[in-house]
Amino acid sequence: MKRTCSNQKLIHAVLAGVAFSFMSVGGGHAFAAPSDEADKATQEHVLDETVITATRTPVEDRKANANVTVITGKDLERRHYTDLKQVLRDVPGVIVNQYAPAGYNNTDAIYINGSSDVVILVDGVRQNYAGGSAASLAATMKDLSGIERIEVLHGSASTLYGSDAKGGVINIITKKIKGQKTTLEAAYGSFGRQLYSVAHEDSADGWDWRMKYQKDKSGDFKDGNGETTPSELDANSIHFHLGRQLDKSSYVAFNLHSYRDNDRYQALYEKKNGLQPKAGDYDYAAGNMIWNWTIDDTAKNQMVLARSKYDYTAGGYGLKVWSWKFSDQFDKKIDDHLLTAGFEFTKDRTDGTQLTNRDLLNRSFYLQDQWSIVPELKLIAGVRYDSNSAFGSHTSPSVSLGYDITPKTHAYVSYSEYFLTPTPSNLYSSWYGNPNLKPETGDTREVGITHDFGSGFDLAAHYFKRSSENRIGYSFVTGRYANVGDEKAHGWDVQLAKRFDSHVRAHVGYTHTNVGKTDQRAANIDGYIPKGQVTLGVDYKNRQFDASLLARGMIDRPGPQAADVLGNFFPEDSYWVFDLALNYKVAAQTKVYLKVNNLFDQFYAEQSNARGNWGGNPDEWWCAPGRSFLVGVEHSF
């Protein structure tokens, strides 16, 4: 069942072939004379997006002193992802470990730079809640049609975004409403998959609004070996936006997001052992009001008031979190300096099966200066001060220096410190809580370079090194959470992207990650983080038809290889998964599509029960779905 060597040979062959094709085109390979449209597209850069997540202010992504990946709204439309977790699977350097298509949401994980501590934002507004995973939150985000782009910041960013920003930040930027449009969608597919949605948007007299309802259903699925796993999902999601342009300089918006589901899941090994499926419920609602005020040409302000409720139960485990958030950010341009100052207040009240009405309060102040020393050289420095009701105060500084070596080549170095706050469950749960926990702290050093070869051919490369102190983890010795020691991590990535003409674009990337062992886990977090990750993609568009083929390769994740694991931790040490999306416009406002996930029916798992400390055995894992099809139609009017 282990095919590590053969997979590595396949990787080398694929990388060599793609790299050769990139270099051949970049080196002046002969083509027929392009049309004006094709010539214009060829001159477009892949790295030409304006991003805001790295600094909280707009900057061209090739000039950002950070590792940022952008997924555009066009990518989302073309590839027909079903939620944010599925989108993130195709982002270089991001690892998604999921138990099942339905169920266990709060224990799924999203890793960036080898850490599952990730902040999720929508239009810059923090969505995280105490005790909830970023992956659990991502599962509720079904309305991908309303997204302009998604920015993924790889690396610690606590100065601007506070606790949980150890691995990185995911910022969802929503679309601006430009006119009246109603869209209906219906899709059917394998494993009882059903999707129905209706969305309407409009604007008039300074008002704009958007509403969307979506229904998602699925049933039992088959893995890559053809064995059936009991599963069920019945979910409803509602998204509502109402905005008002008060005057030329002031805009107020109200946003509401609601997600509810009933789910049921049973791992294959549980089924064979005669155990009953675990049923769960997920109830999440979040609302906010945002006031953006442009004071003058040099100053602007954003104020946010947000409220959310998270209620999750599965297999006897439950967690409820009510959160209040208030923030204010002020930006001011003074000569060659751009100053950003902000205040944040968060209150999380947590209740669960072993937890009753415990509050965590956090107050934060941050200040950042972006100084253009000369046009080619920019220094960014900032500091954050947090005062937390559970652990006291903490200061998180950061600094980066970016230099334009040439107009097409940008390099940077950066240093940032981070902190990680224990959750109410970590501190107060009667089963596994530890009120003596210290916050986890650490620092990340990073260096990166981007280069534009011209003709739509771009390169990006980065290296990071992270040191962590007082790592928070579950202690198998005490049966409670503990500070399990220090942790070292480092990694690097290389990404190539090429737009061949107006029809074809492609990308290839490799990410290497090494996370050191702790008293809690073996290296690479028990092998949940593969040592290598390859991402490949080809997009094609021609008039009414477009297609997207994506592949991800997970290289060398054998598990902890500890003495108590006598057999397989995962079904495969290394594997490839290919996804295909096809779209065809049958009319100006009507599109039909086909999505094929796991095209070659790969048998694999992202979560394992094989670790002896957890009472599991070798060959016990949560199998991922095999090949599946989804056929749908969209109509707008």
C-alpha positions as CSV (number, residue, x, y, z in Angstrom):
1,M,0.0,0.0,0.0
2,K,3.0,2.3,0.4
3,R,4.1,3.9,-2.8
4,T,6.5,6.6,-1.6
5,C,9.3,5.9,-4.0
6,S,7.1,5.7,-7.1
7,N,5.2,8.8,-6.0
8,Q,8.5,10.7,-5.6
9,K,9.5,9.7,-9.2
10,L,6.2,10.8,-10.5
11,I,6.6,14.2,-8.7
12,H,10.1,14.7,-10.2
13,A,8.8,13.8,-13.7
14,V,5.8,16.1,-13.4
15,L,7.8,19.0,-12.0
16,A,10.5,18.6,-14.7
17,G,8.0,18.6,-17.5
18,V,6.1,21.6,-16.2
19,A,9.3,23.5,-15.5
20,F,10.6,22.7,-19.0
21,S,7.4,23.9,-20.6
22,F,7.6,27.2,-18.6
23,M,11.2,27.8,-19.5
24,S,10.5,27.0,-23.2
25,V,7.7,29.5,-23.4
26,G,9.6,32.1,-21.3
27,G,12.6,31.6,-23.5
28,G,10.9,32.7,-26.8
29,H,9.3,29.5,-28.1
30,A,7.6,30.3,-31.4
31,F,3.9,30.9,-31.5
32,A,1.5,32.0,-34.2
33,A,1.0,35.8,-34.2
34,P,-1.5,36.6,-31.3
35,S,-4.6,38.6,-31.6
36,D,-4.8,42.0,-29.8
37,E,-6.8,40.3,-27.0
38,A,-4.3,37.5,-26.7
39,D,-1.4,40.0,-26.7
40,K,-3.0,42.0,-24.0
41,A,-3.6,38.9,-21.8
42,T,0.0,37.9,-22.4
43,Q,1.2,41.1,-20.9
44,E,-0.9,40.7,-17.8
45,H,0.9,39.6,-14.7
46,V,-0.2,36.8,-12.5
47,L,1.1,38.7,-9.5
48,D,-0.7,42.0,-10.2
49,E,-3.4,42.0,-7.5
50,T,-3.7,44.8,-4.9
51,V,-3.7,43.1,-1.5
52,I,-4.5,44.5,1.9
53,T,-4.0,41.7,4.5
54,A,-0.2,42.0,4.9
55,T,-0.4,45.6,6.1
56,R,-4.1,46.4,6.6
57,T,-3.7,48.9,3.7
58,P,-3.6,48.5,-0.1
59,V,-0.3,47.4,-1.6
60,E,0.6,45.6,-4.9
61,D,1.2,42.0,-4.0
62,R,4.6,41.8,-5.7
63,K,5.7,44.7,-3.5
64,A,4.3,43.2,-0.2
65,N,6.9,42.3,2.4
66,A,5.1,39.0,3.0
67,N,4.1,35.7,1.4
68,V,0.6,36.3,0.1
69,T,-1.5,34.0,-2.2
70,V,-4.6,35.4,-4.0
71,I,-7.6,33.4,-5.2
72,T,-9.8,35.5,-7.4
73,G,-13.5,35.5,-7.8
74,K,-13.1,34.2,-11.3
75,D,-11.2,31.2,-9.9
76,L,-14.1,30.5,-7.5
77,E,-16.6,30.7,-10.3
78,R,-14.6,28.4,-12.6
79,R,-13.8,25.7,-10.1
80,H,-17.2,25.3,-8.3
81,Y,-15.9,24.8,-4.7
82,T,-18.6,24.0,-2.2
83,D,-17.1,25.9,0.8
84,L,-14.0,27.7,2.0
85,K,-12.2,24.5,3.2
86,Q,-12.3,23.1,-0.3
87,V,-10.9,26.4,-1.7
88,L,-7.9,26.3,0.7
89,R,-6.9,22.7,-0.4
90,D,-5.6,24.2,-3.6
91,V,-3.6,27.0,-2.0
92,P,0.2,26.3,-2.0
93,G,1.5,25.7,1.5
94,V,-2.0,25.2,3.0
95,I,-2.9,21.8,4.4
96,V,-6.5,20.8,5.2
97,N,-7.1,17.8,7.4
98,Q,-10.7,16.8,7.5
99,Y,-12.5,13.9,9.2
100,A,-15.4,13.7,6.8
101,P,-17.6,15.6,4.4
102,A,-20.1,16.0,7.3
103,G,-19.4,15.9,11.1
104,Y,-16.5,16.5,13.4
105,N,-16.2,20.0,12.1
106,N,-14.7,21.5,15.3
107,T,-11.8,19.0,15.2
108,D,-10.9,19.5,11.5
109,A,-7.7,21.5,11.0
110,I,-6.3,24.1,8.5
111,Y,-2.5,24.4,8.6
112,I,-0.4,27.3,7.3
113,N,3.3,27.1,7.7
114,G,2.8,24.0,9.8
115,S,0.4,25.6,12.3
116,S,-3.4,25.3,12.7
117,D,-3.6,28.6,14.6
118,V,-5.0,30.7,11.7
119,V,-7.2,33.9,11.7
120,I,-10.1,34.2,9.3
121,L,-11.4,37.6,8.3
122,V,-14.3,38.8,6.1
123,D,-13.5,42.3,4.8
124,G,-10.9,42.7,7.5
125,V,-13.3,41.8,10.3
126,R,-12.1,38.9,12.5
127,Q,-14.4,35.9,12.6
128,N,-12.6,33.6,15.0
129,Y,-14.2,32.6,18.3
130,A,-12.7,31.1,21.5
131,G,-12.2,27.4,21.3
132,G,-13.3,27.0,17.6
133,S,-11.0,25.9,14.9
134,A,-10.4,27.9,11.7
135,A,-11.5,24.8,9.7
136,S,-14.8,24.6,11.6
137,L,-15.5,28.2,10.7
138,A,-14.5,27.7,7.1
139,A,-17.0,24.9,6.8
140,T,-19.8,27.4,7.3
141,M,-18.7,29.7,4.5
142,K,-20.7,28.5,1.6
143,D,-21.5,31.7,-0.2
144,L,-18.5,31.8,-2.6
145,S,-20.3,33.6,-5.4
146,G,-20.3,36.8,-3.4
147,I,-16.5,36.9,-3.0
148,E,-14.2,39.2,-5.0
149,R,-11.0,37.5,-3.9
150,I,-9.4,35.6,-1.0
151,E,-6.0,36.6,0.3
152,V,-4.0,34.0,2.2
153,L,-1.2,35.5,4.3
154,H,1.4,32.8,5.2
155,G,3.3,33.6,8.4
156,S,2.8,35.0,11.9
157,A,0.9,38.3,12.0
158,S,0.0,38.9,15.6
159,T,1.0,42.6,15.5
160,L,-2.0,43.4,13.3
161,Y,-4.4,40.5,14.0
162,G,-3.7,39.3,17.6
163,S,-3.9,35.8,19.0
164,D,-4.3,32.8,16.7
165,A,-2.3,34.5,13.9
166,K,0.6,32.1,14.4
167,G,0.4,30.3,11.1
168,G,-1.3,32.9,9.0
169,V,-4.4,34.9,8.0
170,I,-7.2,34.2,5.5
171,N,-9.0,37.4,4.4
172,I,-12.2,37.2,2.4
173,I,-13.0,40.3,0.4
174,T,-16.6,40.5,-0.8
175,K,-17.8,41.9,-4.1
176,K,-19.1,45.4,-4.6
177,I,-22.7,45.5,-5.8
178,K,-23.0,47.3,-9.2
179,G,-26.5,46.6,-10.3
180,Q,-29.5,44.3,-10.3
181,K,-29.0,40.6,-10.6
182,T,-30.8,37.4,-9.6
183,T,-29.1,34.0,-9.8
184,L,-30.6,30.5,-9.4
185,E,-28.5,27.4,-9.1
186,A,-29.2,23.7,-8.8
187,A,-26.8,20.8,-8.7
188,Y,-26.9,17.0,-8.2
189,G,-24.1,14.5,-7.8
190,S,-22.6,11.4,-6.3
191,F,-23.3,10.3,-2.8
192,G,-26.7,12.0,-2.6
193,R,-25.2,15.4,-3.2
194,Q,-27.7,18.2,-3.7
195,L,-27.3,21.9,-3.9
196,Y,-29.9,24.6,-4.4
197,S,-29.4,28.4,-4.1
198,V,-31.0,31.7,-4.9
199,A,-29.2,35.0,-4.7
200,H,-30.4,38.6,-5.4
201,E,-28.6,41.9,-5.4
202,D,-29.4,45.4,-6.4
203,S,-28.5,49.1,-5.7
204,A,-30.5,52.3,-5.8
205,D,-30.4,55.8,-4.3
206,G,-27.2,55.2,-2.3
207,W,-28.4,51.8,-1.0
208,D,-27.1,48.4,-2.0
209,W,-28.1,45.0,-0.8
210,R,-27.5,41.3,-1.4
211,M,-29.3,38.2,-0.2
212,K,-28.5,34.5,-0.7
213,Y,-30.0,31.3,0.5
214,Q,-28.3,27.9,-0.1
215,K,-29.3,24.3,0.7
216,D,-26.7,21.6,0.9
217,K,-27.4,17.9,1.3
218,S,-25.3,14.7,1.0
219,G,-25.4,11.1,2.1
220,D,-23.3,8.0,2.5
221,F,-20.1,8.0,0.4
222,K,-17.6,5.5,-1.0
223,D,-13.9,5.8,-0.5
224,G,-11.2,5.0,-3.1
225,N,-11.5,1.3,-2.3
226,G,-15.2,1.3,-3.0
227,E,-16.3,0.7,0.6
228,T,-19.3,2.7,1.9
229,T,-19.0,5.0,4.8
230,P,-22.3,6.1,6.6
231,S,-22.6,9.9,6.3
232,E,-25.3,12.5,6.1
233,L,-25.5,16.3,5.8
234,D,-28.5,18.6,5.7
235,A,-27.5,22.3,5.9
236,N,-29.0,25.7,5.4
237,S,-27.0,28.9,5.0
238,I,-28.2,32.5,4.7
239,H,-26.2,35.6,3.8
240,F,-27.5,39.1,3.9
241,H,-25.8,42.5,3.2
242,L,-27.3,46.0,3.4
243,G,-25.1,49.1,2.7
244,R,-25.8,52.8,2.6
245,Q,-23.5,55.5,1.1
246,L,-24.2,58.3,3.6
247,D,-22.2,60.9,1.6
248,K,-19.2,60.9,-0.7
249,S,-16.8,60.1,2.1
250,S,-18.9,57.8,4.4
251,Y,-20.3,54.3,4.0
252,V,-22.1,52.1,6.5
253,A,-22.9,48.4,6.0
254,F,-24.7,45.7,7.9
255,N,-23.8,42.0,7.3
256,L,-25.4,38.8,8.6
257,H,-24.3,35.2,8.1
258,S,-26.2,32.2,9.4
259,Y,-25.4,28.5,9.0
260,R,-27.2,25.5,10.4
261,D,-26.8,21.8,9.8
262,N,-27.6,18.3,11.0
263,D,-24.9,15.8,10.3
264,R,-24.1,12.1,10.9
265,Y,-20.9,10.3,10.3
266,Q,-19.3,6.9,11.0
267,A,-15.6,6.0,10.3
268,L,-15.1,2.7,8.4
269,Y,-13.3,1.1,11.4
270,E,-16.2,2.2,13.7
271,K,-18.6,0.5,11.3
272,K,-16.6,-2.7,11.3
273,N,-16.5,-2.7,15.1
274,G,-20.3,-2.3,15.3
275,L,-20.3,1.2,16.7
276,Q,-23.2,3.6,16.1
277,P,-22.8,6.6,13.8
278,K,-22.1,9.9,15.6
279,A,-24.7,12.6,15.0
280,G,-24.2,16.3,15.4
281,D,-25.6,19.8,15.0
282,Y,-24.0,23.0,14.0
283,D,-25.6,26.4,14.6
284,Y,-23.6,29.5,13.7
285,A,-24.7,33.1,13.3
286,A,-22.6,36.3,12.9
287,G,-23.5,39.9,12.3
288,N,-21.6,43.1,12.1
289,M,-21.9,46.8,11.3
290,I,-19.0,48.5,9.5
291,W,-18.6,52.3,9.1
292,N,-15.9,53.5,6.7
293,W,-15.1,57.2,6.7
294,T,-12.6,58.9,4.4
295,I,-11.7,62.0,6.4
296,D,-9.6,63.6,3.6
297,D,-7.0,62.6,1.0
298,T,-4.6,61.6,3.7
299,A,-6.7,60.0,6.4
300,K,-9.5,57.4,6.8
301,N,-11.1,55.5,9.6
302,Q,-13.0,52.1,10.0
303,M,-15.2,51.2,13.0
304,V,-16.7,47.7,13.5
305,L,-19.2,46.3,15.9
306,A,-19.7,42.5,15.7
307,R,-21.7,39.8,17.4
308,S,-21.6,36.0,16.8
309,K,-23.0,32.8,18.2
310,Y,-21.4,29.4,17.7
311,D,-23.2,26.2,18.9
312,Y,-21.8,22.8,18.1
313,T,-22.5,19.3,19.3
314,A,-21.2,15.9,18.1
315,G,-21.0,12.5,19.7
316,G,-21.7,13.8,23.2
317,Y,-19.2,16.7,22.9
318,G,-20.6,20.3,22.9
319,L,-19.3,23.8,22.8
320,K,-21.2,27.1,22.8
321,V,-19.5,30.5,22.3
322,W,-21.1,34.0,22.3
323,S,-18.7,36.7,21.2
324,W,-18.7,40.5,21.1
325,K,-16.1,42.5,19.1
326,F,-15.5,46.2,18.7
327,S,-12.6,47.7,16.7
328,D,-11.5,51.0,15.3
329,Q,-8.7,51.6,12.9
330,F,-7.2,54.9,11.8
331,D,-4.9,55.4,8.8
332,K,-2.9,58.6,8.2
333,K,-0.5,59.5,5.5
334,I,2.3,61.9,6.6
335,D,5.0,62.7,4.1
336,D,6.8,59.4,3.4
337,H,5.0,57.6,6.3
338,L,1.7,55.7,6.4
339,L,0.6,55.3,10.0
340,T,-2.0,52.8,11.1
341,A,-3.3,52.8,14.6
342,G,-6.1,50.6,16.0
343,F,-8.0,49.4,19.1
344,E,-9.8,46.1,19.6
345,F,-12.0,44.7,22.3
346,T,-13.2,41.1,22.4
347,K,-15.4,39.3,24.9
348,D,-16.0,35.5,24.5
349,R,-18.4,33.7,26.8
350,T,-18.1,29.9,26.5
351,D,-20.4,27.1,27.7
352,G,-20.1,23.4,26.9
353,T,-20.7,20.0,28.3
354,Q,-17.9,20.4,30.8
355,L,-17.9,24.2,30.9
356,T,-20.3,26.8,32.3
357,N,-20.4,30.6,31.6
358,R,-16.7,31.3,31.5
359,D,-15.6,34.7,30.0
360,L,-12.4,35.8,28.3
361,L,-11.9,39.5,27.7
362,N,-9.1,41.0,25.6
363,R,-8.2,44.6,24.9
364,S,-5.6,45.4,22.2
365,F,-3.8,48.5,20.9
366,Y,-1.6,48.4,17.8
367,L,0.5,50.9,15.9
368,Q,2.3,50.4,12.5
369,D,4.4,52.7,10.4
370,Q,5.1,52.1,6.7
371,W,8.1,54.3,5.8
372,S,9.2,54.8,2.2
373,I,12.8,55.6,2.9
374,V,13.4,55.9,-0.9
375,P,11.0,54.8,-3.6
376,E,12.8,51.4,-3.8
377,L,13.2,50.8,-0.1
378,K,10.3,50.4,2.4
379,L,10.6,49.8,6.2
380,I,7.5,48.6,8.0
381,A,7.5,48.4,11.8
382,G,4.7,47.8,14.3
383,V,3.9,46.8,17.8
384,R,0.8,45.5,19.6
385,Y,-0.2,45.5,23.2
386,D,-2.8,43.0,24.6
387,S,-4.3,42.9,28.0
388,N,-6.1,39.6,28.6
389,S,-8.3,38.6,31.6
390,A,-6.8,35.1,31.7
391,F,-3.0,35.7,31.4
392,G,-2.3,39.4,31.8
393,S,-0.5,41.6,29.2
394,H,1.7,40.8,26.2
395,T,3.6,42.9,23.6
396,S,4.1,41.7,20.0
397,P,6.5,43.7,17.8
398,S,7.2,43.2,14.1
399,V,9.5,44.7,11.5
400,S,10.2,44.1,7.8
401,L,12.4,45.6,5.1
402,G,11.5,45.4,1.4
403,Y,13.7,46.4,-1.5
404,D,13.0,46.7,-5.2
405,I,16.2,45.2,-6.7
406,T,14.9,46.0,-10.1
407,P,11.4,47.3,-11.2
408,K,10.5,43.6,-11.7
409,T,12.3,42.1,-8.7
410,H,11.3,42.6,-5.1
411,A,13.0,41.0,-2.0
412,Y,12.2,41.4,1.7
413,V,13.2,40.2,5.1
414,S,10.9,40.2,8.2
415,Y,10.8,39.4,11.9
416,S,7.6,39.1,13.9
417,E,6.6,37.9,17.3
418,Y,3.3,36.1,18.1
419,F,1.3,34.9,21.0
420,L,-1.4,32.3,21.4
421,T,-4.1,32.7,24.1
422,P,-5.4,29.6,25.9
423,T,-9.1,29.1,25.2
424,P,-11.7,28.8,28.0
425,S,-11.9,25.1,27.3
426,N,-8.1,24.8,27.7
427,L,-8.3,26.6,31.0
428,Y,-11.6,25.6,32.6
429,S,-12.9,22.4,31.3
430,S,-13.6,19.9,34.1
431,W,-12.3,17.0,32.0
432,Y,-9.1,18.4,30.5
433,G,-8.7,22.1,31.5
434,N,-5.6,23.5,33.2
435,P,-6.1,27.0,34.8
436,N,-2.3,27.3,35.2
437,L,-1.6,27.4,31.4
438,K,0.7,30.1,30.1
439,P,0.2,31.7,26.7
440,E,2.2,30.3,23.9
441,T,4.7,32.8,22.5
442,G,7.2,32.8,19.7
443,D,8.8,34.5,16.7
444,T,9.0,34.0,13.0
445,R,11.8,35.1,10.7
446,E,11.1,35.2,6.9
447,V,12.9,36.1,3.7
448,G,11.3,36.2,0.2
449,I,11.7,37.3,-3.4
450,T,9.3,37.8,-6.3
451,H,10.3,38.2,-10.0
452,D,8.5,39.1,-13.1
453,F,10.1,37.5,-16.2
454,G,7.7,39.2,-18.5
455,S,5.1,37.8,-20.8
456,G,3.0,36.7,-17.9
457,F,5.7,34.5,-16.3
458,D,6.2,35.0,-12.5
459,L,8.3,33.5,-9.8
460,A,7.9,33.7,-6.0
461,A,10.1,32.0,-3.3
462,H,10.0,32.2,0.5
463,Y,11.7,30.8,3.5
464,F,10.5,30.9,7.1
465,K,11.9,29.9,10.5
466,R,9.7,29.8,13.6
467,S,10.5,29.3,17.3
468,S,7.8,28.7,19.9
469,E,7.9,28.7,23.7
470,N,5.4,27.1,26.1
471,R,3.6,25.2,23.2
472,I,0.0,24.5,24.2
473,G,-1.0,20.9,23.7
474,Y,-2.8,17.9,25.2
475,S,-0.7,16.0,27.7
476,F,-1.1,12.2,27.4
477,V,0.6,11.9,30.9
478,T,-1.8,14.1,32.8
479,G,-4.9,13.8,30.6
480,R,-5.1,17.6,30.5
481,Y,-3.9,20.5,28.4
482,A,-0.4,21.7,29.3
483,N,2.5,23.7,28.1
484,V,4.3,20.8,26.4
485,G,7.6,22.5,25.7
486,D,9.3,24.5,22.9
487,E,8.8,23.8,19.2
488,K,11.0,24.7,16.2
489,A,9.7,24.9,12.6
490,H,11.1,25.9,9.3
491,G,10.1,25.6,5.6
492,W,10.4,27.0,2.1
493,D,8.3,27.3,-1.1
494,V,8.8,28.0,-4.7
495,Q,5.9,29.0,-7.0
496,L,5.9,29.5,-10.7
497,A,2.9,30.9,-12.7
498,K,2.6,31.4,-16.4
499,R,-0.1,32.9,-18.6
500,F,0.6,31.5,-22.1
501,D,-2.0,33.4,-24.0
502,S,-5.6,34.6,-23.7
503,H,-6.8,31.0,-23.3
504,V,-4.3,29.1,-21.1
505,R,-2.6,29.8,-17.8
506,A,-0.8,27.4,-15.5
507,H,1.0,27.2,-12.1
508,V,3.2,24.8,-10.3
509,G,4.6,25.0,-6.8
510,Y,6.4,23.0,-4.1
511,T,6.3,23.6,-0.4
512,H,8.6,21.9,2.2
513,T,7.7,22.0,5.9
514,N,9.5,20.7,8.9
515,V,7.9,21.0,12.4
516,G,10.0,19.7,15.3
517,K,8.7,17.2,17.8
518,T,7.4,18.1,21.3
519,D,6.5,16.2,24.4
520,Q,3.0,15.9,22.9
521,R,3.6,15.1,19.2
522,A,6.2,13.5,17.0
523,A,7.8,15.5,14.1
524,N,5.5,17.3,11.7
525,I,2.7,17.0,14.2
526,D,2.6,13.2,14.1
527,G,3.0,13.4,10.3
528,Y,-0.3,15.3,9.8
529,I,1.9,17.9,8.0
530,P,3.5,16.3,4.9
531,K,7.2,17.1,4.5
532,G,6.4,18.1,0.9
533,Q,3.4,19.5,-0.9
534,V,3.1,19.9,-4.7
535,T,0.3,22.0,-6.3
536,L,-0.3,22.0,-10.0
537,G,-3.0,23.7,-12.0
538,V,-4.0,24.5,-15.6
539,D,-6.9,26.8,-16.6
540,Y,-8.4,27.0,-20.1
541,K,-10.9,29.5,-21.5
542,N,-12.3,29.9,-25.0
543,R,-15.5,31.8,-25.5
544,Q,-18.4,29.8,-24.0
545,F,-16.2,27.0,-22.6
546,D,-13.7,27.0,-19.8
547,A,-12.0,24.2,-17.8
548,S,-9.7,23.9,-14.8
549,L,-7.6,20.9,-13.8
550,L,-6.0,21.0,-10.3
551,A,-3.7,18.5,-8.6
552,R,-2.2,18.4,-5.1
553,G,0.5,15.9,-4.0
554,M,1.1,15.1,-0.4
555,I,4.6,13.8,0.0
556,D,6.0,11.8,2.9
557,R,3.5,11.8,5.8
558,P,4.1,8.4,7.5
559,G,2.8,9.3,10.9
560,P,4.8,9.4,14.1
561,Q,6.5,6.0,13.6
562,A,6.5,5.6,17.4
563,A,6.9,2.3,19.2
564,D,3.2,2.2,20.0
565,V,2.2,2.4,16.3
566,L,2.8,-1.1,15.0
567,G,1.3,-0.6,11.6
568,N,0.0,2.0,9.1
569,F,-0.8,5.4,10.5
570,F,-2.3,6.6,7.2
571,P,-3.3,4.5,4.1
572,E,-0.6,6.2,2.0
573,D,2.6,8.0,2.9
574,S,2.4,9.9,-0.3
575,Y,-0.5,10.4,-2.8
576,W,-2.0,12.7,-5.5
577,V,-5.5,14.0,-5.8
578,F,-6.8,15.5,-9.1
579,D,-9.9,17.7,-9.4
580,L,-11.6,18.7,-12.7
581,A,-14.1,21.5,-13.4
582,L,-15.8,22.1,-16.8
583,N,-18.2,25.0,-17.6
584,Y,-20.2,25.8,-20.7
585,K,-22.4,28.8,-21.4
586,V,-25.5,27.5,-23.2
587,A,-26.9,31.1,-23.3
588,A,-25.7,34.6,-22.3
589,Q,-27.1,34.2,-18.8
590,T,-27.1,30.4,-18.4
591,K,-24.2,28.1,-17.6
592,V,-24.0,24.3,-17.0
593,Y,-21.1,22.7,-15.3
594,L,-19.5,19.4,-14.3
595,K,-17.2,19.0,-11.3
596,V,-15.2,15.9,-10.7
597,N,-13.4,15.5,-7.4
598,N,-10.7,12.9,-6.8
599,L,-10.7,12.2,-10.6
600,F,-8.5,9.0,-10.3
601,D,-10.3,7.6,-7.3
602,Q,-7.3,7.9,-4.9
603,F,-7.7,6.0,-1.6
604,Y,-6.4,8.2,1.2
605,A,-7.1,9.7,4.6
606,E,-6.4,13.0,6.3
607,Q,-7.1,12.0,9.9
608,S,-6.0,8.9,11.8
609,N,-7.0,7.0,14.9
610,A,-3.9,4.8,14.9
611,R,-2.0,6.5,17.7
612,G,-1.9,4.1,20.7
613,N,-2.2,6.9,23.3
614,W,-5.7,7.6,22.0
615,G,-6.8,4.0,22.3
616,G,-6.6,3.5,18.5
617,N,-5.0,0.8,16.4
618,P,-3.0,0.7,13.2
619,D,-5.1,0.8,10.0
620,E,-7.8,2.9,11.8
621,W,-8.4,6.1,9.9
622,W,-11.2,8.4,8.6
623,C,-11.2,7.7,4.9
624,A,-11.7,10.5,2.4
625,P,-14.4,10.2,-0.4
626,G,-13.4,8.6,-3.7
627,R,-14.2,9.9,-7.1
628,S,-17.4,11.9,-7.2
629,F,-19.4,13.9,-9.8
630,L,-21.5,17.1,-9.5
631,V,-23.6,18.4,-12.4
632,G,-25.2,21.8,-12.1
633,V,-26.8,24.7,-13.8
634,E,-26.7,28.5,-13.1
635,H,-29.1,31.0,-14.5
636,S,-29.0,34.8,-14.0
637,F,-31.6,37.4,-14.9
